[in-house]
Amino acid sequence: MCQLDSMFNKAFLISSTMRPEDKAAKKERLLKRAQAESDGKTVEAKKPIVVKYGLNHITYLIEQNKAQLVIITHDVDPIELVVWLPPLCIKMEIPYCMVKGKSRLGAANFNDKYDEYRKKWGGGIMGSKSEAKTNKLNKINLT
């Protein structure tokens, strides 16, 4: 069991170092590329290596034999969504592993981007009634 835990830890460590780039990093990379092209330099058009996710995309990568490791969680509901992935991985000779819990996999992957993707409504501007109500509550709480 100890050896399996260390394998999972290594897989999660790899997935955390290969996070998809955020919008700012992508913009910076593309600006550097455009600047180099405008200067007349040759530019490598390689995208950074990142973890891929999503059932349809993973299926496509497995079928094209481009996937290097597939991590599947055990608590997918309904289970029919992923029950066919291990035989497909075996057929295409791609290594796979089962992980206990989506939350454990999600903790290693992209959950820290929640604030970035969360909708921000209104820009912090309140109407006169809401502002009066908030001021009244603040006065009550201060006394």
Contact map, one row per residue, 1 for C-alpha under 8 A:
11111000000000000000000000000000000000000000000000000000000000000000000000000000000000000000000000000000000000000000000000000000000000000000000
11111100000000000000000000000000000000000000000000000000000000000000000000000000000000000000000000000000000000000000000000000000000000000000000
11111110000000000000000000000000000000000000000000000000000000000000000000000000000000000000000000000000000000000000000000000000000000000000000
11111111000000000000000000000000000000000000000000000000000000000000000000000000000000000000000000000000000000000000000000000000000000000000000
11111111100000000000000000000000000000000000000000000000000000000000000000000000000000000000000000000000000000000000000000000000000000000000000
01111111110000000000000000000000000000000000000000000000000000000000000000000000000000000000000000000000000000000000000000000000000000000000000
00111111111000000000000000000000000000000000000000000000000000000000000000000000000000000000000000000000000000000000000000000000000000000000000
00011111111100000000000000000000000000000000000000000000000000000000000000000000000000000000000000100000000000000000000000000000000000000000000
00001111111110000000000000000000000000000000000000000000000000000000000000000000000000000000000000000000000000000000000000000000000000000000000
00000111111111000000000000000000000000000000000000000000000000000000000000000000000000000000000000000000000000000000000000000000000000000000000
00000011111111100000000000000000000000000000000000000000000000000000000000000000000000000000000000000000000000000000000000000000000000000000000
00000001111111110000000000000000000000000000000000000000000000000000000000000000000000000000000000000000100110000000000000000000000000000000000
00000000111111111000000000000000000000000000000000000000000000000000000000000000000000000000000000000000000100000000000000000000000000000000000
00000000011111111100000000000000000000000000000000000000000000000000000000000000000000000000000000000000000000000000000000000000000000000000000
00000000001111111110000000000000000000000000000001100000000000000000000000000000000000000000000000000000000110000000000000000000000000000000000
00000000000111111110000000000000000000000000000000000000000000000000000000000000000000000000000000000000000110000000000000000000000000000000000
00000000000011111110000000000000000000000000000000000000000000000000000000000000000000000000000000000000000000000000000000000000000000000000000
00000000000001111111000000000000000000000000000011100000000000000000000000000000000000000000000000000000000000000000000000000000000000000000000
00000000000000111111100000000000000000000000000001100000000000000000000000000000000000000000000000000000000011000000000000000000000000000000000
00000000000000000111110000000000000000000000000001100000000000000000000000000000000000000000000000000000000000000000000000000000000000000000000
00000000000000000011111111000000000000000000000001000000000000000000000000000000000000000000000000000000000000000000000000000000000000000000000
00000000000000000001111111000000000000000000000000000000000000000000000000000000000000000000000000000000000000000000000000000000000000000000000
00000000000000000000111111100000000000000000000000000000000000000000000000000000000000000000000000000000000000000000000000000000000000000000000
00000000000000000000111111110000000000000000000000000000000000000000000000000000000000000000000000000000000000000000000000000000000000000000000
00000000000000000000111111111000000000000000000000000000000000000000000000000000000000000000000000000000000000000000000000000000000000000000000
00000000000000000000111111111100000000000000000000000000000000000000000000000000000000000000000000000000000000000000000000000000000000000000000
00000000000000000000001111111110000000000000000000000000000000000000000000000000000000000000000000000000000000000000000000000000000000000000000
00000000000000000000000111111111000000000000000000000000000000000000000000000000000000000000000000000000000000000000000000000000000000000000000
00000000000000000000000011111111100000000000000000000000000000000000000000000000000000000000000000000000000000000000000000000000000000000000000
00000000000000000000000001111111110000000000000000000000000000000000000000000000000000000000000000000000000000000000000000000000000000000000000
00000000000000000000000000111111111000000000000000000000000000000000000000000000000000000000000000000000000000000000000000000000000000000000000
00000000000000000000000000011111111100000000000000000000000000000000000000000000000000000000000000000000000000000000000000000000000000000000000
00000000000000000000000000001111111110000010000000000000000000000000000000000000000000000000000000000000000000000000000000000000000000000000000
00000000000000000000000000000111111111000000000000000000000000000000000000000000000000000000000000000000000000000000000000000000000000000000000
00000000000000000000000000000011111111100000000000000000000000000000000000000000000000000000000000000000000000000000000000000000000000000000000
00000000000000000000000000000001111111111110000000000000000000000000000000000000000000000000000000000000000000000000000000000000000000000000000
00000000000000000000000000000000111111111110000000000000000000000000000000000000000000000000000000000000000000000000000000000000000000000000000
00000000000000000000000000000000011111111000000000000000000000000000000000000000000000000000000000000000000000000000000000000000000000000000000
00000000000000000000000000000000001111111000000000000000000000000000000000000000000000000000000000000000000000000000000000000000000000000000000
00000000000000000000000000000000000111111100000000000000000000000000000000000000000000000000000000000000000000000000000000000000000000000000000
00000000000000000000000000000000000111111110000000000000000000000000000000000000000000000000000000000000000000000000000000000000000000000000000
00000000000000000000000000000000000110011111000000000000000000000000000000000000000000000000000000000000000000000000000000000000000000000000000
00000000000000000000000000000000100110001111100000000000000000000000000000000000000000000000000000000000000000000000000000000000000000000000000
00000000000000000000000000000000000000000111110000000000000000000000000000000000000000000000000000000000000000000000000000000000000000000000000
00000000000000000000000000000000000000000011111000000000000000000000000000000000000000000000000000000000000000000000000000000000000000000000000
00000000000000000000000000000000000000000001111100000000000000000000000000000000000000000000000000000000000000000000000000000000000000000000000
00000000000000000000000000000000000000000000111110000000000000000000000000000000000000000000000000000000000000000000000000000000000000000000000
00000000000000000000000000000000000000000000011111000000000000000000000000000000000000000000000000000000000000000000000000000000000000000000000
00000000000000000100000000000000000000000000001111100000000000000000000000000000000000000000000000000000000000000000000000000000000000000000000
00000000000000100111100000000000000000000000000111110000000000000000000000000000000000000000000000000000000000000000000000000000000000000000000
00000000000000100111000000000000000000000000000011111000000000000000000000000000000000000000000000000000000000000000000000000000000000000000000
00000000000000000000000000000000000000000000000001111100110000000000000000000000000000000000000000000000000000000000000000000000000000000000000
00000000000000000000000000000000000000000000000000111110110000000000000000000000000000000000000000000000000000000000000000000000000000000000000
00000000000000000000000000000000000000000000000000011111110000000000000000000000000000000000000000000000000000000000000000000000000000000000000
00000000000000000000000000000000000000000000000000001111111000000000000000000000000000000000000000000000000000000000000000000000000000000000000
00000000000000000000000000000000000000000000000000000111111100000000000000000000000000000000000000000000000000000000000000000000000000000000000
00000000000000000000000000000000000000000000000000011111111110000000000000000000000000000000000000000000000000000000000000000000000000000000000
00000000000000000000000000000000000000000000000000011111111111000010010000000000000000000000000000000000000000000000000000000000000000000000000
00000000000000000000000000000000000000000000000000000011111111100000000000000000000010000000000000000000000000000000000000000000000000000000000
00000000000000000000000000000000000000000000000000000001111111110000000000000000000000000000000000000000000000000000000000000000000000000000000
00000000000000000000000000000000000000000000000000000000111111111110000000000000000000000000000000000000000000000000000000000000000000000000000
00000000000000000000000000000000000000000000000000000000011111111110000000000000000000011001010000000000000000000000000000000000000000000000000
00000000000000000000000000000000000000000000000000000000001111111100000000000000000000000001000000000000000000000000000000000000000000000000000
00000000000000000000000000000000000000000000000000000000000111111110000000000000000000000000000000000000000000000000000000000000000000000000000
00000000000000000000000000000000000000000000000000000000000011111110000000000000000000000001010000000000000000000000000000000000000000000000000
00000000000000000000000000000000000000000000000000000000000011111111000000000000000000000000000000000000000000000000000000000000000000000000000
00000000000000000000000000000000000000000000000000000000010011011111110000000000000000000000010000000000000000000000000000000000000000000000000
00000000000000000000000000000000000000000000000000000000000000000111110000000000000000000000011000000000000000000000000000000000000000000000000
00000000000000000000000000000000000000000000000000000000000000000011111000000000000000000000011110000000000000000000000000000000000000000000000
00000000000000000000000000000000000000000000000000000000010000000011111100000000000000001000011110000000000000000000000000000000000000000000000
00000000000000000000000000000000000000000000000000000000000000000000111110000000000000000000000111100000000000000000000000000000000000000000000
00000000000000000000000000000000000000000000000000000000000000000000011111000000010000000000000111100000000000000000000000000000000000000000000
00000000000000000000000000000000000000000000000000000000000000000000001111110000000000000000000001111100100000000000000000000000000000000000000
00000000000000000000000000000000000000000000000000000000000000000000000111110000000000000000000001111100000000000000000000000000000000000000000
00000000000000000000000000000000000000000000000000000000000000000000000011111010000000000000000000011100000000000000000000000000000000000000000
00000000000000000000000000000000000000000000000000000000000000000000000011111110110000000000000000000100000000000000000000000000000000000000000
00000000000000000000000000000000000000000000000000000000000000000000000000111111100000000000000000000000000000000000000000000000000000000000000
00000000000000000000000000000000000000000000000000000000000000000000000000011111100000000000000000000000000000000000000000000000000000000000000
00000000000000000000000000000000000000000000000000000000000000000000000000111111111000000000000000000000000000000000000000000000000000000000000
00000000000000000000000000000000000000000000000000000000000000000000000000001111111100000000000000000000000000000000000000000000000000000000000
00000000000000000000000000000000000000000000000000000000000000000000000000011111111100000000000000000000000000000000000000000000000000000000000
00000000000000000000000000000000000000000000000000000000000000000000000100010011111111000000000000000000000000000000000000000000000000000000000
00000000000000000000000000000000000000000000000000000000000000000000000000000011111111000000000000000000000000000000000000000000000000000000000
00000000000000000000000000000000000000000000000000000000000000000000000000000001111111110000000000000000000000000000000000000000000000000000000
00000000000000000000000000000000000000000000000000000000001000000000000000000000011111111000000000000000000000000000000000000000000000000000000
00000000000000000000000000000000000000000000000000000000000000000000000000000000011111111100000100000000000000000000000000000000000000000000000
00000000000000000000000000000000000000000000000000000000000000000000000000000000000111111110000000000000000000000000000000000000000000000000000
00000000000000000000000000000000000000000000000000000000000001000000000000000000000111111111000000000000000000000000000000000000000000000000000
00000000000000000000000000000000000000000000000000000000000001000000010000000000000011111111111100000000000000000000000000000000000000000000000
00000000000000000000000000000000000000000000000000000000000000000000000000000000000001111111111000000000000000000000000000000000000000000000000
00000000000000000000000000000000000000000000000000000000000000000000000000000000000000111111110000000000000000000000000000000000000000000000000
00000000000000000000000000000000000000000000000000000000000001101000000000000000000000011111110000000000000000000000000000000000000000000000000
00000000000000000000000000000000000000000000000000000000000000000000000000000000000000001111111000000000000000000000000000000000000000000000000
00000000000000000000000000000000000000000000000000000000000001001011110000000000000000001111111100000000000000000000000000000000000000000000000
00000000000000000000000000000000000000000000000000000000000000000001110000000000000000001100111110000000000000000000000000000000000000000000000
00000000000000000000000000000000000000000000000000000000000000000000111100000000000001001000011111000000000000000000000000000000000000000000000
00000000000000000000000000000000000000000000000000000000000000000000111100000000000000000000001111100000000000000000000000000000000000000000000
00000000000000000000000000000000000000000000000000000000000000000000001111000000000000000000000111110000000000000000000000000000000000000000000
00000001000000000000000000000000000000000000000000000000000000000000001111000000000000000000000011111101100000000000000000000000000000000000000
00000000000000000000000000000000000000000000000000000000000000000000000011100000000000000000000001111101000000000000000000000000000000000000000
00000000000000000000000000000000000000000000000000000000000000000000000011100000000000000000000000111111100000000000000000000000000000000000000
00000000000000000000000000000000000000000000000000000000000000000000000011110000000000000000000000111111110000000000000000000000000000000000000
00000000000000000000000000000000000000000000000000000000000000000000000000000000000000000000000000001111111000000000000000000000000000000000000
00000000000000000000000000000000000000000000000000000000000000000000000000000000000000000000000000111111111100000000000000000000000000000000000
00000000000100000000000000000000000000000000000000000000000000000000000010000000000000000000000000101111111110000000000000000000000000000000000
00000000000000000000000000000000000000000000000000000000000000000000000000000000000000000000000000000111111111100000000000000000000000000000000
00000000000000000000000000000000000000000000000000000000000000000000000000000000000000000000000000000011111111100000000000000000000000000000000
00000000000110110000000000000000000000000000000000000000000000000000000000000000000000000000000000000001111111100000000000000000000000000000000
00000000000100110010000000000000000000000000000000000000000000000000000000000000000000000000000000000000111111100000000000000000000000000000000
00000000000000000010000000000000000000000000000000000000000000000000000000000000000000000000000000000000011111111100000000000000000000000000000
00000000000000000000000000000000000000000000000000000000000000000000000000000000000000000000000000000000011111111100000000000000000000000000000
00000000000000000000000000000000000000000000000000000000000000000000000000000000000000000000000000000000000001111110000000000000000000000000000
00000000000000000000000000000000000000000000000000000000000000000000000000000000000000000000000000000000000001111111100000000000000000000000000
00000000000000000000000000000000000000000000000000000000000000000000000000000000000000000000000000000000000001111111110000000000000000000000000
00000000000000000000000000000000000000000000000000000000000000000000000000000000000000000000000000000000000000011111110000000000000000000000000
00000000000000000000000000000000000000000000000000000000000000000000000000000000000000000000000000000000000000001111110000000000000000000000000
00000000000000000000000000000000000000000000000000000000000000000000000000000000000000000000000000000000000000001111111000000000000000000000000
00000000000000000000000000000000000000000000000000000000000000000000000000000000000000000000000000000000000000000111111100000000000000000000000
00000000000000000000000000000000000000000000000000000000000000000000000000000000000000000000000000000000000000000000111110000000000000000000000
00000000000000000000000000000000000000000000000000000000000000000000000000000000000000000000000000000000000000000000011111100000000000000000000
00000000000000000000000000000000000000000000000000000000000000000000000000000000000000000000000000000000000000000000001111110000000000000000000
00000000000000000000000000000000000000000000000000000000000000000000000000000000000000000000000000000000000000000000000111111100000000000000000
00000000000000000000000000000000000000000000000000000000000000000000000000000000000000000000000000000000000000000000000111111000000000000000000
00000000000000000000000000000000000000000000000000000000000000000000000000000000000000000000000000000000000000000000000011111100000000000000000
00000000000000000000000000000000000000000000000000000000000000000000000000000000000000000000000000000000000000000000000001111110000000000000000
00000000000000000000000000000000000000000000000000000000000000000000000000000000000000000000000000000000000000000000000001011111011000000000000
00000000000000000000000000000000000000000000000000000000000000000000000000000000000000000000000000000000000000000000000000001111111000000000000
00000000000000000000000000000000000000000000000000000000000000000000000000000000000000000000000000000000000000000000000000000111111100000000000
00000000000000000000000000000000000000000000000000000000000000000000000000000000000000000000000000000000000000000000000000000011111110000000000
00000000000000000000000000000000000000000000000000000000000000000000000000000000000000000000000000000000000000000000000000000111111111000000000
00000000000000000000000000000000000000000000000000000000000000000000000000000000000000000000000000000000000000000000000000000111111111100000000
00000000000000000000000000000000000000000000000000000000000000000000000000000000000000000000000000000000000000000000000000000001111111110000000
00000000000000000000000000000000000000000000000000000000000000000000000000000000000000000000000000000000000000000000000000000000111111111000000
00000000000000000000000000000000000000000000000000000000000000000000000000000000000000000000000000000000000000000000000000000000011111111100000
00000000000000000000000000000000000000000000000000000000000000000000000000000000000000000000000000000000000000000000000000000000001111111110000
00000000000000000000000000000000000000000000000000000000000000000000000000000000000000000000000000000000000000000000000000000000000111111111000
00000000000000000000000000000000000000000000000000000000000000000000000000000000000000000000000000000000000000000000000000000000000011111111100
00000000000000000000000000000000000000000000000000000000000000000000000000000000000000000000000000000000000000000000000000000000000001111111110
00000000000000000000000000000000000000000000000000000000000000000000000000000000000000000000000000000000000000000000000000000000000000111111111
00000000000000000000000000000000000000000000000000000000000000000000000000000000000000000000000000000000000000000000000000000000000000011111111
00000000000000000000000000000000000000000000000000000000000000000000000000000000000000000000000000000000000000000000000000000000000000001111111
00000000000000000000000000000000000000000000000000000000000000000000000000000000000000000000000000000000000000000000000000000000000000000111111
00000000000000000000000000000000000000000000000000000000000000000000000000000000000000000000000000000000000000000000000000000000000000000011111
